C-alpha cells in the first residue's frame, strides 16, 4: 500500500508540473509562428532585416502583430480554465465565492494591488539606479509589454491574471497538494511562477507575488481573490507613474520609505482579507487517510 501511495504522489507531482511545461510550450509555438509571419511581411519591404536578429526582434515586439500575438497566447490559456473547471469545479456545490465577492473585500483587494504595484515600482527604481545592467535586460522585456494597444491592455489587465491564476494557483497548487504537504506545494507554485516569467528581475518579484497570491488561494480555496488582486496589480501598472510626484524619483531615501510603507500596507490588507477565509484542508486529509490506510 505504501508503494501505491508513493506512486500516486509521484503521479500527482508530475501532473502538477504539466500546466507549467504546457504553457511554456504554447508560448514558444505561438511566438515562433508570429515571428515567422512578421519576418516574411517585413522582408517584402526590406530583406536586410532577416540578417539583423536584434533589429527583427525589436521591431517585432513593437508591432501590432506582437500585441495580437499576446492576445492569442492568453486566449489559449482558456484551455487551462476548462481543465480547472472539469477537474475541481464541475459537480461541486460551493458558495465560497459569496464570501469573496463582498464589496468591502473587493475594495481592500484592489487597494492592496495598487499599493503593491507602487511598492514594486519604488524598489525597482532603487535597484536599477544601483545596478543599471539589470535595468537594460529588464526593460528589453517590459518595453515589449508597454504597448498600449487594446489587444495588449486586455491581455495584461484581464486575460493574463485569469489564465496565470488558473494555471499556478488553480491547477499546479491544488494538484501538488495531493503529492506533498501544502506548504511545499505553496512554495513550488510560486517558484514556477517566477521561472515562467523568464527574466531575473521580473521572475524574482513574481516569486514573492506568487506567495501572496498562493496565500489567498489557500485561505479561500479559490482562485477568485487572486484573480482580483492580480488584475489590480497589472492594471495599476499603467497608471502608477501618475500617482506620485516626479521629484520622488530623485531621492533614494524617499523612494525607500514609500516602497516600504506601501508594501507593508498592501501585505497587511491582504492578510486581513485572507484571515476572513477558511482553508479547505480536505486534500491534506484525503492524502493523510490514504497514507495511513
C-alpha positions as CSV (number, residue, x, y, z in Angstrom):
1,X,0.0,0.0,0.0
2,X,2.9,2.4,0.8
3,X,4.3,1.7,-2.7
4,X,0.9,2.5,-4.2
5,X,0.8,5.7,-2.2
6,X,4.2,6.8,-3.4
7,X,3.3,6.1,-7.0
8,X,0.1,8.1,-6.5
9,X,2.1,11.0,-5.0
10,X,4.7,10.9,-7.8
11,X,1.8,10.9,-10.4
12,X,0.2,14.0,-8.8
13,X,3.6,15.7,-8.6
14,X,4.3,15.2,-12.4
15,X,0.7,16.1,-13.2
16,X,1.1,19.3,-11.2
17,X,4.1,20.2,-13.3
18,X,2.2,19.6,-16.6
19,X,0.5,23.0,-16.8
20,X,3.8,24.8,-16.4
21,X,5.5,23.0,-19.2
22,X,2.4,23.1,-21.4
23,X,2.1,26.9,-21.1
24,X,5.8,27.4,-21.8
25,X,5.5,25.2,-25.0
26,X,2.4,27.1,-26.0
27,X,4.2,30.4,-25.7
28,X,7.2,29.1,-27.7
29,X,5.0,27.8,-30.5
30,X,2.9,31.0,-30.8
31,X,5.9,33.2,-30.6
32,X,7.8,31.4,-33.4
33,X,4.8,31.4,-35.6
34,X,4.2,35.1,-35.0
35,X,7.9,35.9,-35.7
36,X,7.9,33.9,-38.9
37,X,4.8,35.8,-40.1
38,X,6.3,39.1,-39.2
39,X,9.7,38.3,-40.8
40,X,8.0,37.3,-44.1
41,X,6.0,40.5,-44.0
42,X,9.0,42.8,-43.3
43,X,11.2,41.0,-45.8
44,X,9.0,42.2,-48.6
45,X,9.9,45.8,-47.6
46,X,13.5,45.3,-46.5
47,X,15.2,42.0,-46.9
48,X,18.2,43.1,-44.8
49,X,16.1,42.7,-41.7
50,X,16.5,39.0,-42.0
51,X,20.2,39.2,-41.3
52,X,19.8,41.5,-38.2
53,X,18.2,39.4,-35.5
54,X,18.2,42.2,-32.8
55,X,16.5,44.6,-35.2
56,X,14.0,42.0,-36.2
57,X,13.2,41.2,-32.6
58,X,12.9,44.9,-31.6
59,X,10.6,45.8,-34.5
60,X,8.6,42.6,-33.9
61,X,7.9,43.5,-30.2
62,X,6.8,47.0,-31.2
63,X,4.5,45.8,-33.9
64,X,0.7,45.3,-33.9
65,X,1.3,41.6,-34.7
66,X,3.1,41.2,-31.3
67,X,0.1,42.8,-29.5
68,X,-2.3,40.5,-31.3
69,X,0.0,37.6,-30.6
70,X,-0.1,38.3,-26.9
71,X,-3.8,38.3,-27.0
72,X,-3.9,35.0,-28.9
73,X,-1.5,33.5,-26.4
74,X,-3.6,34.4,-23.4
75,X,-6.8,33.3,-25.2
76,X,-5.1,29.9,-25.5
77,X,-5.0,29.9,-21.7
78,X,-8.7,29.3,-21.7
79,X,-7.9,25.6,-22.2
80,X,-6.5,25.6,-18.6
81,X,-9.7,27.3,-17.4
82,X,-11.6,24.4,-18.8
83,X,-9.2,21.9,-17.3
84,X,-9.6,23.5,-13.9
85,X,-13.3,23.6,-14.1
86,X,-13.6,19.9,-15.2
87,X,-11.1,18.7,-12.5
88,X,-12.0,20.8,-9.5
89,X,-15.3,22.6,-10.0
90,X,-17.8,20.6,-12.1
91,X,-20.5,19.0,-10.0
92,X,-19.3,20.6,-6.7
93,X,-21.7,22.8,-4.8
94,X,-19.8,25.7,-3.3
95,X,-20.8,29.1,-2.0
96,X,-17.2,30.2,-1.3
97,X,-17.3,32.9,-4.0
98,X,-20.0,34.7,-2.0
99,X,-17.6,35.4,0.9
100,X,-15.1,36.8,-1.6
101,X,-17.4,38.9,-3.7
102,X,-18.3,41.3,-0.9
103,X,-17.8,45.0,-1.6
104,X,-15.5,45.6,1.4
105,X,-13.2,42.7,0.5
106,X,-13.1,43.6,-3.2
107,X,-12.2,47.2,-2.2
108,X,-9.4,46.0,0.1
109,X,-8.0,43.7,-2.6
110,X,-8.0,46.5,-5.2
111,X,-6.3,49.0,-2.8
112,X,-3.8,46.3,-1.8
113,X,-3.0,45.6,-5.5
114,X,-2.4,49.3,-6.3
115,X,-0.2,49.8,-3.2
116,X,1.8,46.7,-4.1
117,X,2.4,48.0,-7.6
118,X,3.6,51.3,-6.2
119,X,5.9,49.4,-3.8
120,X,7.3,47.3,-6.6
121,X,7.9,50.3,-8.7
122,X,9.8,52.1,-5.9
123,X,12.1,49.1,-5.3
124,X,12.7,48.7,-9.0
125,X,13.7,52.3,-9.3
126,X,16.2,51.9,-6.5
127,X,17.5,48.6,-7.8
128,X,18.1,49.9,-11.3
129,X,19.9,53.0,-10.0
130,X,22.4,50.8,-8.2
131,X,22.6,48.1,-10.9
132,X,22.0,49.7,-14.3
133,X,22.9,46.5,-16.2
134,X,19.8,44.8,-14.7
135,X,17.7,47.7,-16.0
136,X,18.7,47.0,-19.6
137,X,17.7,43.4,-19.6
138,X,14.5,44.1,-17.7
139,X,13.4,46.9,-20.0
140,X,14.1,44.8,-23.0
141,X,11.2,42.6,-21.7
142,X,9.0,45.4,-20.3
143,X,9.2,47.6,-23.4
144,X,7.5,44.8,-25.4
145,X,4.7,44.8,-22.8
146,X,4.4,48.6,-22.8
147,X,2.4,48.7,-26.0
148,X,-0.8,50.4,-25.2
149,X,-2.9,48.9,-27.9
150,X,-6.3,47.5,-26.9
151,X,-5.0,43.9,-27.6
152,X,-2.1,44.4,-25.1
153,X,-4.2,46.1,-22.5
154,X,-6.9,43.4,-22.5
155,X,-4.1,40.7,-22.4
156,X,-2.2,42.3,-19.5
157,X,-5.1,43.6,-17.4
158,X,-7.6,40.8,-17.8
159,X,-6.5,37.6,-19.7
160,X,-3.1,37.2,-18.1
161,X,-4.4,37.4,-14.4
162,X,-7.2,34.9,-15.1
163,X,-5.0,32.5,-17.0
164,X,-2.0,32.6,-14.7
165,X,-4.1,32.2,-11.6
166,X,-5.8,29.2,-13.0
167,X,-2.5,27.6,-14.1
168,X,-0.4,28.3,-11.0
169,X,-2.8,28.8,-8.0
170,X,-5.6,26.6,-9.5
171,X,-4.1,23.6,-11.2
172,X,-0.5,23.5,-10.1
173,X,-1.1,24.3,-6.4
174,X,-4.1,22.0,-6.0
175,X,-2.5,19.0,-7.7
176,X,0.8,19.5,-5.9
177,X,-1.1,19.4,-2.6
178,X,-2.1,15.8,-3.3
179,X,1.6,14.9,-3.6
180,X,3.4,16.9,-1.0
181,X,2.5,19.0,2.2
182,X,0.6,22.2,1.2
183,X,3.5,24.3,2.4
184,X,5.8,22.7,-0.1
185,X,3.2,23.0,-2.9
186,X,2.8,26.6,-1.8
187,X,6.5,27.3,-2.5
188,X,6.7,25.2,-5.7
189,X,3.9,27.1,-7.4
190,X,5.5,30.4,-6.5
191,X,8.9,29.4,-7.8
192,X,7.4,28.0,-11.1
193,X,5.5,31.3,-11.4
194,X,8.8,33.2,-11.2
195,X,10.6,30.9,-13.7
196,X,7.6,31.3,-16.1
197,X,8.4,35.0,-16.5
198,X,11.9,34.1,-17.9
199,X,13.6,37.3,-16.6
200,X,15.7,37.6,-13.4
201,X,14.2,40.8,-12.1
202,X,10.6,40.1,-13.0
203,X,11.0,36.5,-12.0
204,X,12.3,37.4,-8.6
205,X,9.3,39.6,-7.6
206,X,7.0,37.2,-9.4
207,X,8.0,34.6,-6.8
208,X,7.1,36.9,-4.0
209,X,3.9,37.8,-5.7
210,X,3.2,34.1,-6.2
211,X,3.5,33.5,-2.5
212,X,1.0,36.3,-1.8
213,X,-1.5,35.0,-4.4
214,X,-0.9,31.5,-3.1
215,X,-1.8,32.6,0.4
216,X,-5.2,33.9,-0.8
217,X,-5.8,30.8,-2.9
218,X,-5.2,28.6,0.2
219,X,-7.2,30.7,2.6
220,X,-10.3,30.8,0.3
221,X,-9.7,27.5,-1.6
222,X,-10.4,29.6,-4.7
223,X,-8.5,31.4,-7.4
224,X,-11.0,34.3,-7.4
225,X,-9.4,36.6,-4.8
226,X,-6.0,36.0,-6.5
227,X,-7.5,37.0,-9.9
228,X,-8.9,40.2,-8.4
229,X,-5.6,41.1,-6.8
230,X,-3.7,40.2,-10.0
231,X,-5.9,42.3,-12.1
232,X,-5.5,45.3,-9.7
233,X,-1.7,44.9,-9.8
234,X,-1.4,44.6,-13.6
235,X,-3.9,47.3,-14.3
236,X,-2.4,49.8,-12.0
237,X,1.0,49.4,-13.7
238,X,-0.4,51.6,-16.5
239,X,-1.2,54.5,-14.1
240,X,1.1,54.1,-11.1
241,X,3.6,56.6,-12.6
242,X,0.9,59.3,-12.2
243,X,0.3,58.5,-8.5
244,X,3.4,60.1,-7.1
245,X,5.4,63.3,-7.8
246,X,8.1,63.1,-10.4
247,X,10.6,64.5,-7.9
248,X,10.2,61.5,-5.7
249,X,12.4,59.5,-8.1
250,X,15.3,61.9,-7.3
251,X,15.5,60.7,-3.7
252,X,16.5,57.1,-2.8
253,X,15.6,57.7,0.8
254,X,12.0,58.8,0.0
255,X,11.6,56.0,-2.6
256,X,12.7,53.5,0.1
257,X,10.2,55.0,2.6
258,X,7.4,54.9,0.1
259,X,8.3,51.4,-1.0
260,X,8.4,50.0,2.5
261,X,5.2,51.7,3.6
262,X,3.1,50.8,0.6
263,X,4.3,47.2,0.6
264,X,3.7,46.9,4.3
265,X,0.2,48.3,4.0
266,X,-0.5,46.1,1.0
267,X,0.6,42.9,2.8
268,X,-1.4,44.0,5.9
269,X,-4.6,44.4,3.8
270,X,-4.0,41.1,2.1
271,X,-3.6,39.4,5.5
272,X,-6.9,40.9,6.7
273,X,-8.6,39.6,3.6
274,X,-7.0,36.2,3.9
275,X,-7.8,36.0,7.6
276,X,-11.5,36.0,6.8
277,X,-11.2,32.9,4.6
278,X,-11.5,29.3,5.7
279,X,-8.9,27.0,4.2
280,X,-10.2,23.7,2.8
281,X,-7.9,21.0,4.2
282,X,-9.8,18.1,2.7
283,X,-7.0,17.5,0.2
284,X,-4.5,17.1,3.0
285,X,-6.9,14.9,5.0
286,X,-7.5,12.7,2.0
287,X,-3.8,12.3,1.5
288,X,-3.3,11.5,5.2
289,X,-6.0,8.9,5.3
290,X,-4.7,7.2,2.2
291,X,-1.1,7.1,3.5
292,X,-2.3,5.6,6.8
293,X,-4.6,3.0,5.3
